[in-house]
């Protein structure tokens, strides 16, 4: 257990974000520090976080990443592709591939959120912008520094300057054929890995 030379602190600054915002589970430690050491009215930097989702057309890249397994040095390893499609992919996504509007699926006030709220389930309804295919859902985050004078926002959105967090791509088993003004509805569930909480 860490001991500080003071009883309470005025500010906690932490770069706790991981891929898909939550990956790496480092926020739990920041919330522990907040609850133990941050004085009432103290500041957190960043102080707000949001997670967004949209549908993308990604046939070429999906084929490149997953079709590869059909012919590996003369062997058909296509069962590996079936496993690989279930794994999130961290990559830079071109904003031009977005077929739907984006939707915020999680908002957190880091001054108040609890560890129990980090596992969540959220409905989504993504309005389609053009006739196309949807091969995957892309997820990204932004964090805000509302307590700062400038109200700075760090965004990992497609179309924004690239960051090492990139975006998270969740491939669908089969592509959806969509038309303008269709709505893709579903629910996303996020929880810590039981083997690495």
N, C-alpha and C positions, 0 to 999 in steps of 0.2 A: 504494500500500500504506500502510495506517495504522500508525503507530508509537505505542505507549503510553509514558508516562513511567515505567512499572514493567514488570518482566519477566512477572509473573503476577498474576492478580486472584483474589479470594476468591468473588465472586458475579457472575453474569451475569443481568440482568433484561431481558427482551425481550418485546414484544407482536408476535410474528411471525405469528400465526394469520391465515389468510385464509378466504374462503368455502370450504366443504368441507374445512376445516382446512388443506389444502395449497395451495389456489389462491393465486397470487402468488409462490410459490416463495421466500419469504423465510427459511424455516428453514435453507436451505443456508448462508446467511451467518452465522447464529447458531452452527451446528455448526462452521464454519470458526473463528469466534472462540473457541468452547469448546476446540477442539483446539489452537489456538495460544496462548491466554492463560489459560485456567482452570487454577489450581493443582490438583494431585491432592487429591481430597476436597472441592473447591470446590462451590458450590451453583449450581443453575440454577433460575430462576423464570420460568415454570412448569417443573416437573421431569418431569411425565408428561402424556401426551395419549392420548385414545381417540376413535375414530371409530365411530359407531353407524348402524344401518340398520333401517328398518321399512317395511311396505307400508301404503299409504293409499288410501282411497276419495276421489276428487276429481273426480267427473264434471262438476259445475257449473263449477268453475274451469278444468278442462281445456277444456271447450267454450268458455268465455269467452276464454281465451288463444289457443286453436288454431282454434276454429270461426270466429273473427273473419275469418280469411283467405279463407273461402268467398265473402264478399260485402263487398268494399272499394270503396265508391262505385260500385257496379254492376259491378265486375270480379271474376271468379273467380280468386283468387290462391292456391287451395288447394295448389299445389306448394310454396309458401313454408311452409305448415303442416307439410308432410312434412319440411322442413329444420329447422323450429323445434322439432319434437318430439324431435329428436336433441340439442338443446342443454339443458344443465342450467339450471334456473330457481332463482334465489335468492329465497325468499319465507318469510313467517311461516306456519307450518302449525299448524292447530288440532289439539290432541292428540286430540279426539273423532273425527277422521278416521282415526286409526290402526286398522287392521284386524288387524294381526299384533303379536306380541311383538317387541321390539327385539333386535338382536344386535350385539355388538361385533365389528367387522370389522378393526380395527387397534388395537394398543396400542404405545405408544412410551415408553421410558424415555429422556428427553432427555439424560441424562448419558452414555448409551451408544450411541444410535442412530447409524447412519452415513448419509451422503447416498445411498448405493446402496440402502438399505432404504426410501427414500421413494417409490420406484416399487414397487408391490406388486400382488399378485393374492391374493384371499381368497375362499374358499367361504362361502356363507351358507345357512342353513336357517331360514326365518321361519315360526313356528307361528301359524296363523290363529286369531283369537279369536272371530269371529262370521261368520255367513253374510253375504256382501257381494260387492262388486266391488273389485278392486285395480287402480287406474288408474296408480299411480306408486310408486316407492320414494322414501323421504325419508331423507336422511343428515344427521347433525349430529355435533357433537363436544363433548367436555368436556376441560378442562385442569385439572390438579391442582397444588397447591402443597404437596406432602407434607412438604417440608423446613421449612415454617413451623409455628409452634406450633399454629395453629388447623386446619391441614390443609385449607385453603380449596379449594373446587371451583368453577370457572366453567363452567356448562353452557349450551349453546345448544339444548337439547332442546325439542321441542314441549311446551307446557304450562308451561315455565319462563318467567320474565320475558324479554320480547323483547330481543334484542341486535342490533347492526348487522350481525352475521354471518348472522342469520336461520337458515334451514335450506336445504338443497339438494334440489330435487325433480327426480327422473329419471323422466319419463313413459314408460310402456310404449306401444308402437305400438297394441296392442289390449288392452283390459282383461281381467283374469283373473276368472272366476267362482269364488269360493272358499266353502268350508263350514268350520264350526268344526272345529278340530283338523287340517285340511289342513296341509301343509307346503310352502311355496314354496322351492325349492332353486335355486341358481345360483352364479355366480362373478362377482365384480366385479374389474376390473383398473384400476389407476390408474397413470398415468405422466406425466411432464412433457411439455409440448408441445414438439415438436422445433424449432418456430420461436421459442419464448420459454423456453428452458430455465432 
